[in-house]
Amino acid sequence: MNFGPCFFRFSHPFRLAAPARGRVVSLTVHGAEVQRAFFSSSRSSSSSSTFCEIFRSPRSKSKISVSTILCVIGPIAYYKWTVLQRPIEQESSTAVDPRFKTLFPDEAWKPDTSVDPFMRSVTIDGTEFWLLGLGVRTVSFLKLHVYAVGIYVAKDDVPEILNKVKSISSDLDTRSIVLDNKFGQEIFDALLQQPIRFALRIVPVRNTDFGHLRDGFVRSVMASIKSHHNIIGDVDTSDGINQLRSLFSRKLSVPKNGELMMTMNKSGTLKCTYSPKMKDSEVLGAVTNRSVVNALLLHYLVGPQTASEQARVTFADSVAFCLDAK
């Protein structure tokens, strides 16, 4: 990328405000003192300024102007957040259409970020789960990647989802029914009441810790309770939120590609296990408050402000593909 035009625009106001030709300027920089500097351009000149620098003192303090610092740091920051972030965003080109993964549970599915692929089939406590949705959690207007999330469903419970979607009477196609806010709330409200066995696999894109994960999940639950008030209802969720907080009470770091698995069983309890990369997993605890468990899952399954819109869309694609394949 050519930063020449950018530097010219940044420096133009300062060159116009420069002293007239021939004026002597004293300037102190880090480690040395500039004794003399002759500007070769006048106030009205737009040509570049040149310095004849004579360094004398190695112990002088830095007095570089703020504008000079901004002119140097600005392009570096821009390069860091655009050019260096681009390879992560471009990895989506290697991903496979999720609809073609639904019937091949032995294969892996690559998320659109720099973490390891997700297996399409995992076994948790003796139950086989299938990956139906995969996406990336992003934050801020910069769309910074936080973690990849996989939405799994117990293989034996997949027909229940398909039957519930088929029971919806609408002119919309299957995919649009699942993505529709009204129908989506109806579908997943019924499925969570049965309950269908869901699992969320969270894999950080960067090194993080339990404190950041805890704060993120608590904010997600609080937002979901508010946006899905017609499903959650007026219930006391303070006990469940405290249970969720207690799962991440330790000061423990989570490396990139570490795995956090949150699984809801038939009784509606959410069990959480943590597995650092290439190490054995450990059980962190469980959340037994059904309202908090449902609120957390709804935050990934129903719009309009889901944790990962990409995961929600691919989940709808998988359900539509399963129905078309029957």
HELIX and SHEET records of a PDB file:
HELIX    1   1 GLY A    4  LEU A   16  1                                  13    
HELIX    2   2 VAL A   66  THR A   82  1                                  17    
HELIX    3   3 ARG A   86  GLN A   90  1                                   5    
HELIX    4   4 GLU A   91  THR A   94  5                                   4    
HELIX    5   5 PRO A   98  PHE A  100  5                                   3    
HELIX    6   6 LYS A  155  ASP A  157  5                                   3    
HELIX    7   7 VAL A  158  LYS A  166  1                                   9    
HELIX    8   8 THR A  174  LEU A  179  1                                   6    
HELIX    9   9 ASN A  181  GLN A  193  1                                  13    
HELIX   10  10 PHE A  210  SER A  227  1                                  18    
HELIX   11  11 HIS A  229  ILE A  232  1                                   4    
HELIX   12  12 SER A  238  LEU A  247  1                                  10    
HELIX   13  13 ARG A  290  LEU A  301  1                                  12    
HELIX   14  14 GLU A  309  ALA A  325  1                                  17    
SHEET    1   A 2 LEU A  27  VAL A  29  0                                        
SHEET    2   A 2 ALA A  32  VAL A  34 -1                                        
SHEET    1   B 2 ALA A 108  TRP A 109  0                                        
SHEET    2   B 2 PHE A 118  MET A 119 -1                                        
SHEET    1   C 7 SER A 121  ILE A 124  0                                        
SHEET    2   C 7 THR A 127  VAL A 139 -1                                        
SHEET    3   C 7 LEU A 144  ALA A 154 -1                                        
SHEET    4   C 7 PHE A 198  PRO A 204 -1                                        
SHEET    5   C 7 GLU A 259  MET A 264 -1                                        
SHEET    6   C 7 LEU A 270  SER A 275 -1                                        
SHEET    7   C 7 GLU A 282  VAL A 287 -1                                        
SHEET    1   D 2 THR A 208  ASP A 209  0                                        
SHEET    2   D 2 SER A 253  VAL A 254 -1                                        
END                                                                             
